[in-house]
Amino acid sequence: MKITVIKEFSFDAAHILEGDQGGCGRMHGHTWKGEIHCQGSENELEHGILVDFRKIKEQVKKLDHCFLNDVLAAMGCEEPVYRRPTAEHLAMLLLKAIPRCVKVILYESPENRVEVTHV
């Protein structure tokens, strides 16, 4: 039996997309919203739990009310290319940081979202 755990989240954070010729090249902020999808089987349950919602919340909380340009390196983005705090990079970071995570949906605004999944 396959089990999917879905955690909805939101956080507020600012960033600068250096080199962007539009408004994103200046400091600006968003109320980011999204979903974390984790999957496993009933054999992977520990005390009836696949993934502790608190563990997911802890990872997302690291991004809340932060300047994202400074946070990405601290969260394990060693390669400089991933330090540019785009929605794509943030979603990839969350996917890698959360156990059993198979999909991250991240809304930068109500009209713009990114979905990252394990291949």
Summary of the structure (lengths in Angstrom):
residues: 119
radius of gyration: 15.0
end to end distance: 20.7
largest distance: 51.3
contacts: 328
relative contact order: 0.21
helix: 31%
strand: 39%
